[in-house]
Structures are given as structure tokens and as C-alpha cells.
């Protein structure tokens, strides 16, 4: 009886340990990411000349996101938000296409992104995938932008 109890306890401990490790695994989105313009596709263009994302852990299951770059016309850009992976909208500052953003975690390496502009959902949807090796972060955007133009962007970032 003692041996059976020990086996059950050991199995329960291993399951709890595995869940604990998964729950506290580092977020693969965290880090500094530089836009790889050559591997990215922007339709409609023009493509930005540069962009750097700084993504930091924030609160329970959330991120503080800051983006700085230079747009296709040579003008500086800056966007930022703080939010959780709970699908709830938060203020998205500096983006002319959206003033609210919601992240929803699908799994450790996949996120869905929804945006709003002036209280109305935008028609552009986004999906973020961090590669298994954690070195590449790809944002795919499809739909219509605020001007009504069809958008089909694949934006590739590399971890620094």
C-alpha cells in the first residue's frame, strides 16, 4: 500500500512540476526585435525604412510594448501600449490606423491581434508567430486599413 501511494504521489508531483514549468516559461515575445525589411512584404507600401520593437514583461501575463522607427517617407514613428494577453482592448498610442489594441494568446508562440479606431473595430486582423527557436517574430496583417485599401502585410522581425 505504501509503494502504491508513493507512486501516485510521485506521478502527481511530476504532473504538477510540468504544469509549473510551462506556466512560468519565459514569454518568447519579450525582447528587442528589429524589422527585417528585406524579408517583409508591405501591400500597400511604402515599407518602413526601419523599426525596433522593445517588448517587456508587464504585470501578470502582459507586455509593455514600445516601437520606434522611420516610415517609408522618412518620418520618425513611435507607438506604445501596455496590455495583457486577455483579449481586452487597451490604448494604443501613436498608430494612425488604430487607437485601441487587444492581444489574445493562442499558445506560447501564437497571438491574435485586434484593433479599433474611434470605438469601431478596424477591418484589419493580425496574427503574430514567434518561431520555435525564438529568433523570428512574424506579424501577418490582412483586411482594410483606415483609408479603405486592402492590406496584406507580412512583417518579419529578428531578435537582438
N, C-alpha and C positions, 0 to 999 in steps of 0.2 A: 504494500500500500504506500509506503514512504517513497519507493522508487517511482511509482506511477505519479504521485503528487509532485515529485521533483521534476519529472519530465514535463508535466503540464506547466509547472511554474517556469521552467527554462524556455519552453515554447512561447509562453505569454511574454516573457521578458524579451525574447528575440523580436517578436512582432512589435512590441512597444518601442524597442530600440530603433527598428527600421522606420516606423512612423515618425519618431522623434527626429531622426537624421533627415528624413525627407522634409519635414516641416521646417527645419532650421537650415536647410541647404541655402547657400548664397544665391541671391537673385541674379540670374545671368544678364539682366538688363542694366545692372549697376555698373558704372564705369564711365570713361570718356571715350566717345565714338566720333570718328572723323568721316565725313562724307567722301565716298569714292565716286567722283563724278563720272569717270570712265566706265564704271560697272553699272551706273544708274541710268534710268530712262525716264525722261520727263515729257509728257504729252498732255496739254500743250506746254511748250517751253516758254521762255528760255530756262535752262538749268541754272541753279545757283552756281556761283564760282567757288564757294566754299561753305562749309557748315560744320560746326563742332557741337555735339551734344554732351552735356555733363549730367549724368543721372545718378542721384544719390539716394540711399535708403532714407525713408521718412516715415516716422510713426510705425504702427503695426501694419505690415503688408502694403506699404505705399512708397511713392517716389517723389523726390523733388527734381524737376526737370528744367534745365536751362539750355537754350540753344542760341548760339551766336554764329553769324556768318556774313556772307556777302551775296546778294541776289544777282540774278542774271544781268541786271542793269548797273551793277557795281555799287549798289547802295547797301549800307550795313543793315543787318536784321538781328532781332533779339526777341525770343519768345520764352515763356516760362509758365509753369503750373506746379502745383503740389496736389497729389491725389492718391487715393488707394486703388487697388485692383478690384473694386467692388461694383463697378458699372455705374456709379453715381457721378453726375456731372459736377465739375469744378471749373472755376475761372481759368481761362486760357488767354494769357496776356500776350499782346504783340502780334497775333496772327490775324491778317485782314480777312481770311476765309472763315474763321470761327472764333467765337469768344467764350465757348464752353467746350469741355472735353471730358470724355468718360473712358477709362481703361477697364477692361474685363479680362481677367486671367483665364485662359483656356487650360493651360498647363504651364510648367516652369518656363518653357521656351516659346509659348504662343500667347499673344494678346490680341483682343479685338479692340478697335478704337472707334468711337462715335463722336461726332461733333455737332454743335449747334451754333447758329448765328442769330442774334437778337431774339432768342427764345424759340426759334424754329429749328428742327433738325435739318442739317445740311444733307444733300443727296450724295455726299462723298463718304464712303466707308473705308476703313483701314484695317489691315492685318499686319501684325509685327511677328517676325520669326527670328529668334536668336539661334544660330547654328549650334549643333551638338557640341562642337569644340569651343563654343563661346567667343569666337573671334569675329563673327559677322552678324550684323543686325540688319534685317531687311524689312522695310515698310512698303507694303503694296497698297496703293490708293486707287479706287475706282469710283466712278459716278460723275456728277456735275459739280463744278465749282460755283462760286458766288456769281460769276458772270454768265452762267448757263452753259459753259463749254464742257464738253466731255473730257474727263480726266482719266488717264491710265498711266500712273507713275509706279515705277519700281525703284526705290531709293535704298541704296546699299551703303552701310556704314561699316567701318572696321575699327575694332577695339584698339585703344592705345595703351 
